[in-house]
Amino acid sequence: MKHENKVIILDFGSQFTQLIARRIREVGVYSEIHPCNVDPEKIKALNPGALILSGGPSSVLDVDSPQLDPAYLEMNVPILGICYGMQLLTHSMGGKVVSSEDREYGRADFCGTGGCELWQGIESLDKLTVWMSHGDRVESIPEGFKICGSTESIPFAAMADEERKIYALQFHPEVAHTESGNTIISNFVFKIAGLKADWSMASFVENSIKEMREKIGDAQVVLGLSGGIDSTVVAVLLHKAIGKRLHCIFVDNGLLRMHEREEVIGFLEEHFELNVKCVDSARLFLDKLVGVEDPEKKRKLIGYTFIDVFNEEAQALKNVKFLAQGTLYPDVIESESFKGPSAVIKSHHNVGGLPEDMDLDLVEPLRELFKDEVRKVASELGLPEHIIWRQPFPGPGLAIRILGEITDERLEILRQADRIVQHELHATGWYRKIWQGFAVLLPLKTVGVMGDDRTYEHVIALRLVDSLDAMTADWSRLPNDILARMSNRIINEVKGVNRVVLDISSKPPATIEWE
């Protein structure tokens, strides 16, 4: 999708880079992230209205650290450097950066000097709480710049060359801990760069439908529908664009939650008249998983089997020229990282791709969006709350929530336990308050007492987490009475369970899913 009014962010490896893009989009301006080593001519061709240089873990004093191509300074567009971005501008433009013993990590008191456009609308600059994360510091600023603020330990915490519209901050305005951070970002985007607030989900929906109609023409499109928010939004968008020429394939792998297949297909067929084919392949998947305990083998077996089933169904359709996918912007960013792909902790929960011999062109209408924006699109499309706020559910389904071998008996135990967790979250209003909540069946049994009898039965773990984007997470502090009710119901209602435990680990070091 073309955007004439945009901010380009050059990523130097900061953990907050995606947050910068989201903050800019939240004020109504489209933003894109590109690796810092991208060809400047590519960025110039995008005709950006402003550039932002992100933070990063490197030191500009290191020989192999990422540097700033001088071509960016010649583009004659407003520039904002954040943290490493400030040090990079200083280092590139004749100032001095030194390694400092007075490192700052976390909150700091910032004192801003008046007259800087970045501070417009901020009532008090005497003691502004900001978020720092740096070791090196600026010792002298480049010619043409003025000091715009300091902290107790660093005299140059903000600087500006107002004539060339180049600004730099040692702190991170994009994080929630920085007071008036959104005001600072808005001032840069609107008052300094002069951009317009024209990025909205309503305009995205309108433009996306128009572009897909033009791209697809009279061809047919196939989509793997999971029932999750991403694939559902893609399906509804495409249906509005091409109607019945969209063919949705829902593969029941036998690893779904209780009644999930009926709920997903029934709703979409009834309310949006989608063309959905359900393929019941439960026995095929479960037979392949017999005796498999290793989590990576589980994922790969499920993924490959899904591809085979999907491929067979798709090839039976006529005149299919396009494959639709729910690719999101974080996936695009990760694939373009200047550092290369992140270390593989585990295979992705969802299927990564389909065979090349399908020879289909991709349609990825959500590839510019973050997860929270997908939910806003869903609202624009009239999807109900229970679809919009459906918690993430992994592609391999309950297989990665059953530690050890998958059997019909263990699946039934977990389904019953999960049903109780979901019911209690909805009934108490906590479903919307947390990012994700589910049950995990552990590969062990413990001794218990029920009535006058000794039992030796299964253990269920509760995993309830808070997160914004699943990159990091912390365990949710649900009231004790809700946790007690979940535990009591699971032990009383699920045959074969005599103990419930609570997972109170954060991500990192743990992951959200157990496998």
Secondary structure, DSSP 8 states (H G I E B T S, - for coil): ---SSEEEEEESS-TTHHHHHHHHHHTT-EEEEEETTS-HHHHHHT--SEEEE---SS-TTSTTS----GGGGGS-S-EEEETHHHHHHHHHTT-EEEEEEEEEEEEEEEEE-TT-GGGTT-S--SSEEEEEEEEEEEEE--TT-EEEEEESS-S-SEEEETTTTEEEESS-TTSTTSTTHHHHHHIIIIIIT-------HHHHHHHHHHHHHHHHTT-EEEEE--SSHHHHHHHHHHHHHHGGGEEEEEEE-S---TTHHHHHHHHHHHHH---EEEEE-HHHHHHHTTT---HHHHHHHHHHHHHHHHHHHHHTSSSEEEEE----HHHHHHHT-TT-S---SS--SS-----GGG--EEE-TTTT--HHHHHHHHHHTT--HHHHT-----TTGGGGGB-S---HHHHHHHHHHHHHHHHHHHHHT-TTTSSEEEEEEEEEEEEEEETTEEEEEEEEEEEEEE-SSSSSBEE----HHHHHHHHHHHHHHSTTEEEEEE----BTTS-SS--
